[in-house]
Amino acid sequence: MGQRVERTLRGAAAIVGVADDVSPTGVLERHGRALEVAMVLEALDDAGLTLADVDGVCHAGSSMLFAEYLGIHPRFTDSTNTGGSSFEIHAEHAAAAIAAGLCDVVVGVYAATPRGDRNRPPDPVGRRWSPSVESMQFEMPYGLRQPMGPYALSASRHMAQYGTTSEQLAQIAVSTREWATLNPRARYREPITIDDVLASPMESTPLHRLDCCLVTDGAGAFVMTSAERARQLAKPPVYVLGAATCHDHSMISQMPDLTITPGAVCGPNAMAMAGITPGDVDVLMGYDSFTITALLHLEDLGFCAKGDGGPFAADGRLGPGGSLPMNTNGGGLSYTHPGMYGMFLIVEAVRQLRAECGPRQVDGAEVAVAHGSGMVLSCMSTLVLGTEATL
Amino acid sequence: MTVDDSDGFGAMVTPVDGVARFEPPVDSVSAPFWDGTRQRRLVLPWCTSCDRAFFFPRVFCPHCGGSAISWREASGRGEVYAVTVEHRPQNPGMAAMAPYAVALVQLDEDVRMLTNVVGADPASLRVGDRVTVAWEPLDDGRHLPLFRPDESS
């Protein structure tokens, strides 16, 4: 197997605060979010820290919903649920993240009141895939169309603040479709024009159908190992040079600024870890759920200034032969989009860096960014990938 | 939708015939908000430690972590922060309203709410328009806070 490099978590991280709440009667008065928040605040107090110090969150339901409730913007997030062992796994992941420099202070929490719940109506606490009780009260009654409505609101704000136009958004769809014409496995391969995009049915103003991602079946997988082990395998390794995450809301009415995604935090963090700047990126795989999403990535990852994404994309530089190849598989807009598309960013980035992409190959590609977007511009995660030459 | 402001508790919006909205649940933390809507009053949670409003209601202040929460009546005024017009609603119960505007409204108390802006052609609404709260009755005596553009905007 070759020489083993010693890697260990031992001694890298420490638990500095704990709290728990139980009752001799088996029933607690507090329940739900009140109980979860109380535990987190008590454990932080035990540590001599505050919520302002926290940059990582673990929750066996939804860490994203819990962080939204707390009003924090973590860069480490974990919603692993394996039942009762979830919390040891949270601690294991948190220790590894701290050891790797991904975050500094992580909170993990658990609260359940099965006995007291017998005497009250069900209280959904951060259940992962059902709408939160806050979403049901403060968003769902108003008929915002999912998934495009929240993105349409972002586009509305961006247009009002920066003068971004529908034509500029449409150019992003046009450039992405140009890549799809070079990909025999893409869903749509016929070239489109700006006029085609603007003539397509309006979904949720200002987003037209061709501003929106596909609805298709799709699947993918990745395998990762150590750099040492990778060098013994057949194909050229694609190294992880940088990785960073950030989420700052779950539902759209909680987004701090509809023109700035948390990619503005994690993109620069991942690039700093990788030791690169935007100018070093040969292939940008930026989750294109909608044209506005892709535009925001260009700004938040630092390829252009905030507000300039429209003019930046308007000259077609994102397409084949352009100076910033973006979404070379044809994207969520033209290749595939089964609902959670981020896996395909990774697959295409790896194939580009292995020079396996044939007609759509970006010559000499050595650095790729796979920038995932989750929920409604809520959670971004940036991977910087590189060939052996970049190490 | 017709708008009626004759009783001093904020304009009433008559629901469009055949509209069935998703009915919002109430929880123990948000109960004061929804109780306020029964009298067509917009009340917001305020942190008495840092003197800031926050939304949605929580058991503690997300700005400062404080737990001394009071409820205060809001002015009911704000401006359109972002707006989209839905032509093809997902909820068939809202098809009779289409096209309708969904907006994020930034209240003067510096919190943001998702809502519908009514009482004007949805296509005429612009980011920055000043709006005032209006109320659409729900089946159980609560009201849903909607907003309508101010006359002068």
Interface residues (C-beta under 8 A of the other chain):
Chain A: R33 A34 V37 L41 T50 L51 Y69 L70 G71 D123 V133 E134 M136 Q137 F138 E139 M140 P141 Y142 G143 L144 R145 Q146 G149 A152 L153 S154 S156 R157 M159 A160 Q161 M202 E203 S204 T205 P206 L207 I252 S253 Q254 L258
Chain B: R21 F22 E23 P24 P25 V26 D27 V29 S30 F54 F55 F56 R58 V59 F60 P62 H63 G65 Y81 A82 V83 T84 V85 E86 H87 R88 P89 Q90 N91 M94 M97 Y100 V102 A103 L104 R112 M113 L114 T115 N116 A123 R126 V127 G128 L144
